[in-house]
Amino acid sequence: MMQVRRVLADLRAGRQPATDDLRVFAQGLASGAVTDAQAGAFAMGVCLGGLGDAGRVALTEAMRDSGDVLAWDMPGPVLDKHSTGGLGDCVSLVLAPALAACGAYVPMISGRGLGHTGGTLDKLEAIPGFNVDATEAQLRQIVADVGCAIVSASGQIAPADKRLYAIRDISGTVDSIDLITASILSKKLAAGLHSLVLDVKWGSGAFMQTIDDARALAQSLVGTANAAGCRTSGLITDMNQPLVRSLGNALEVAEVMLELTGAARGPLFELTCALGAEVLVLSGLAATVAEGCDKIAMAINSGAAAERFDRMVAAQGGPKDFSAEWAALMPEAPVIREIYAERPGFVAALDGRALGMAVVGLGGGRLVETDKVNPAVGLSDMVRLGHEVQRGSVLARIHARSEADADKAEAAVRAAINLADHVPKAWPLIVERVAP
C-alpha cells in the first residue's frame, strides 16, 4: 500500500503524514493490511518524532472511523467520562447513574484492569450475574430504558486501536502522548458522545507520575477531543493514595454502594460531583459548575442515582434491588487479616504501584489479559496520607484466598506504607481544571 509507505517515510523525515494517508493506515491496521512490522515502525516513529496537534487529531479521527461509530437519537445529551486509571477509582459506577438521573444518557464503554490499576468491568463483574458484554442493539435498549449502561467494547469499536495497542505493548512505545491520546479518544468518540469529561490522574498510583506529565496529557486529550467535535474538559486529580479506602473488585463495589445509599461521604463523592458538574455544563444540563455539583449531589443524596444503578444492574443480568441486598450478595474472601503498625508516626507516603501489585498478587488483578480475577480479594480500611497512627493501629485489612497469600500481601503492604515523624505535605484531590 503506497499510503502506508508514505506515512512511514514522512515520520522518518520528520514530516506530518497527510490526513488521508493516516486514514488509510488506520483502516489497514483494522483489516490486517498493515503488517506488524509496519505498525511497530509507525508506533516508534510517532514516539520519537511526534505528530503535532493536527496529526494527533487526524490519527484519532482515523482510528475512530476504523470501525463502527454510534449515532444516537435521545431526548437528552449523550455523555461520558474517562479516567486515565488509578487505585480505588470507582467513580464510573457512581457517576453514570447520577448523570442518568440528571437527564443524560450514558453509554459507557469501559475496560478491564491490567497491571497495578483496576478495571471498571472487573468491578461490575463482582456483582453476581452482571454481564458486561452487549450487542449494539442491547446497549441501545438499556441506555434508552435506564439512561446508562457500562459495557465492554465490541470488536467493531475502533479496531485499529486494538491492533495498535497490542503492538505498542511489545514495542516499548506505550508512553507516547500522541498514541495515548488517539487510543483513549478513538474508543470514546466512536460511542457518539455529545460531551466528555476526562479525569487525568497523577502520582504514585497513576500512569503519569508528575503533575507536569499529567498536564501535558490532559491538554492533549482535551484539545484533540474538542478539535474532533466532542465538547470536552478535564480535571487533573491526585492519585498519591487510593481514591477510596479499598482495593479489589467486590470491596470497591461495597464502597460504591455506601456512597449511593448515603452511608458514606468522602473523596469518591467529591470527585463524582466535580466530574459530573463539568460534563453537565458542557452539555447544557447545568449553567454553572456550582449548579452541576448541586445536581449530581442531589441525584446521589435523594436515592435517584441508586435507583438508576439498580435498574442498570438488573438490565445487565444482575440481581434486582441490588442496593437493598448488596451486602449479602457480594463474594467474601475466606481469610481476612489486619495489618498493625509496628511503630507510631504519620502516614507520609503510599507506594500506589506497590499496593496495586499486592492486590494483583492476591489474585485481584491481572498481569496479562488472560489472567483470571478473583473478585473477593484485596485490601480494605487503608490508612490515608497524613493520618497519625499509634503502635498497634490498623494500617489495612487483607482479604485473601489463603494464609500464604496473606503473608505475601502483608509484606508488600508494609513496604508500601511509609511512616514518618512529621505530617507530610497535603495535595488537593482536584489539582486543576483543563478547559477547551
Order of alpha helices (4+ residues) and beta strands (2+ residues): alpha-alpha-alpha-alpha-beta-alpha-beta-alpha-alpha-beta-alpha-alpha-beta-alpha-beta-alpha-alpha-alpha-alpha-alpha-beta-beta-alpha-beta-beta-beta-alpha-beta-beta
